[in-house]
Amino acid sequence: ALVSPAMPPASSMESLRALAVPMASTPDLAWRQASPAPSIRTPGYACRAATVAAGAGVGASVLGRGLGATVAGGCAAALVLARRPLRRRTRSGWSVVVGRFAGSTPAVLGGADVEHGCCFEVRDLGVRGMGVLATRRILKGEMVHREAPLLIANSGSTSWNSWEEEVRTLLADLDAEGRQSFWELADSHAEGREKTTLGILRTNGLPVDLEDRSDMIGIYAMLSRFNHSCAHNVNNSWQADIGVEVLHANRDIEPGEELCITYIDLFQTLEARRAELLTVFKFQCGCEACSLMGDEQTRSDFCRHRLGQLREALPQSGPLVERVVAKLSALVDEELGGNPPAKCCACSVGYQVAAALGDPELAKTMAQAAWEHSVVAEGAEAWRSRMLRSNVDDPLGAGAEGVGAMAWGGEGMRAA
């Protein structure tokens, strides 16, 4: 639905003005005593977390372990799309799984449909487990990888036993190669014990939105080798129309750099990020953002907390929308290196607010900016990019209700 065009109350407007004003070089740290800003539930633009029921926590790909050998991959070129069903490869042949998707190759489950190329390899990184390293220079916006899931399962169940039985049934339907790929993935919940099906699912599941279900998660043989960073250089997105997860570079990446996605909401302080990663994935992040010290860390915490506040305020920003989006974008540049998916979300919500206000010029400007960031984050042929392009052409048209769920910085999280 469109963001309500109703004007915010005067007190809210003053709060928005305070949030949008330029910040001093030394931030006021009074916010540390305030309650953390809740994650926004913007229509079509929530932070994404593959929420797992029964206390399982958030599912997303995590440290890959056990692959052993070096594996090359990535960098497939854009391909001509042709409609076909999403199918699962079984021991007895092919079976249609769900919906209809488009793809240059069959968008199948079972591990064979991984686009390989020349831009990365998987290596053992010691204490970090398996990781993905660039083998050549990768340009901002370049497609790094695309892959269909091994399997798609419910993100939770009413009981552990029924959930495990469901996953084991899906595993039994895979061929030997698919089952081997599944059991080679990490289980961060094993803690020295034998791996379990649910442990692997909870550790590696990424959100998958199907036509009639939004509480599903996919398991990937290669994508699960991409480690986490709070300053990630790769964005992953589920492309429902072709039934694959697609990765694009957030910035230029040099040979030898590790390629990382994000598993969590990035608009959190260091303490909050570490707590979530330790609780859900059983590791303490040591990325560049989490390794800052002193004033740099204080500034980083301030910026990320302020980003969360602005994200929450944006849908109700009314006539201040342009100012709030500008401040969000400036903070994303400073703290997240210009993160394209975060900027796309800010401009997309800004577009919805402008359209609700009946301002076609501002709506078009916001839609244009959102489209440009989406092309970098997900590719020009991504369904979201195509929808945003139509919003540019008709800013107050039927598409003004938004363009679906997208993470503010990465697809590791989904707020239910």
Disulfide bonds with the S-S distance in Angstrom:
none
